[in-house]
Structure formats: structure tokens, C-alpha cells
Amino acid sequence: MHEISLVRTIFRTLEEQFQPEELARIESIQLKVGPLANVDAILLKNAFDAVVEQEETRFSATQLMVNEIPILIECTACGQTSTVENYRFVCAQCGLPSANVVQGNELLIERVSLR
């Protein structure tokens, strides 16, 4: 399960960006995750809980929130931005296929809230 290594990477990133006294005050971590990142939100939350319980107990009061975002494409023919449904990369305006993904492959720490 690669979600465990993703959670560990999230904690390493936080340790690089925040001072120890700030780390102790982290209340919640909000992630932005697109379907093309190949991350299952439920598995990620379970991995977060497991890592917190076994390795990073200082984050036991920290909540993980996952904001799942849709895949968006931009049509190179007409310029329309469309939401991808059922992994059909087709422009909603003109019906032409497009591989120009403008959103949906993200796996980002969107927001960290401190107490």
C-alpha cells in the first residue's frame, strides 16, 4: 500500500516547513487529490491513522481531510474546459477528444490549520 509512504512524505514535508512548536499545534491537514494521482481517499485516511498510531503519535489530535477534485480538460480545438466523466476525455462543447489535462493529477497539501 503506497498510501503509507505518501503519509510519511506528508509528515516529512510538514517537518521541513514548520517549526517544532508549530507542529505541536497542527489541528488539521487538508489535501487536494485528483483521480489521476492514483490515491484512494479511504486508504489514505486509514494509512494516516495507522502511521499516527504507530510512528507519529504527536499528531494523534490531528485530523486529515481529503478534498477530492474532478478531472478537467481543456479542448485544444475550441478552448472549452470540461469535466471528465467516467474517464472519457472528450470535450463537452464540441465532442472532440482531448488529452490536455488542466486539473485532476494533484496530490497537494492544500491547507494546514493550527490551534
FENURDA-V373702 format. One record per backbone hydrogen bond with DSSP energy under -0.5 kcal/mol. NH is the residue of the N-H (numbers start at 1). CO is the residue of the C=O. E is the energy in kcal/mol with one decimal. If there is no record, write none. Layout:
NH;CO;E / NH;CO;E
This chain:
4;1;-1.0 / 6;2;-1.8 / 7;3;-2.4 / 8;4;-2.2 / 9;5;-2.0 / 10;6;-2.1 / 11;7;-2.2 / 12;8;-2.3 / 13;9;-2.5 / 14;10;-2.3 / 15;11;-2.4 / 16;12;-1.7 / 17;13;-1.5 / 18;14;-2.2 / 22;19;-0.8 / 23;19;-2.4 / 24;20;-1.6 / 25;22;-1.4 / 26;23;-1.3 / 27;113;-3.5 / 28;113;-1.5 / 29;63;-2.7 / 30;111;-3.5 / 31;29;-0.5 / 31;65;-3.0 / 32;108;-2.6 / 33;31;-0.5 / 33;67;-2.4 / 34;106;-2.7 / 35;69;-0.7 / 36;104;-2.4 / 37;34;-1.8 / 37;104;-0.5 / 38;35;-1.3 / 41;39;-0.6 / 44;40;-2.6 / 45;41;-2.3 / 46;42;-2.4 / 47;43;-2.5 / 48;44;-2.4 / 49;45;-2.4 / 50;46;-2.2 / 51;47;-2.7 / 52;48;-2.6 / 53;49;-2.3 / 54;50;-2.1 / 55;51;-3.0 / 56;51;-2.5 / 59;56;-2.2 / 60;57;-1.9 / 62;59;-1.9 / 63;27;-2.4 / 65;29;-3.0 / 65;63;-0.5 / 67;31;-3.2 / 67;65;-0.6 / 68;66;-0.9 / 69;33;-2.3 / 72;103;-2.5 / 73;82;-2.7 / 74;100;-2.5 / 75;80;-2.9 / 79;75;-1.5 / 82;73;-2.6 / 84;71;-2.9 / 85;88;-0.7 / 88;85;-1.7 / 89;87;-0.8 / 90;88;-1.9 / 91;96;-3.0 / 95;91;-1.3 / 98;89;-2.6 / 101;99;-1.7 / 102;72;-2.6 / 103;72;-1.5 / 108;32;-2.4 / 110;30;-2.3 / 110;108;-1.0 / 111;30;-1.8 / 113;28;-2.5 / 115;25;-3.0
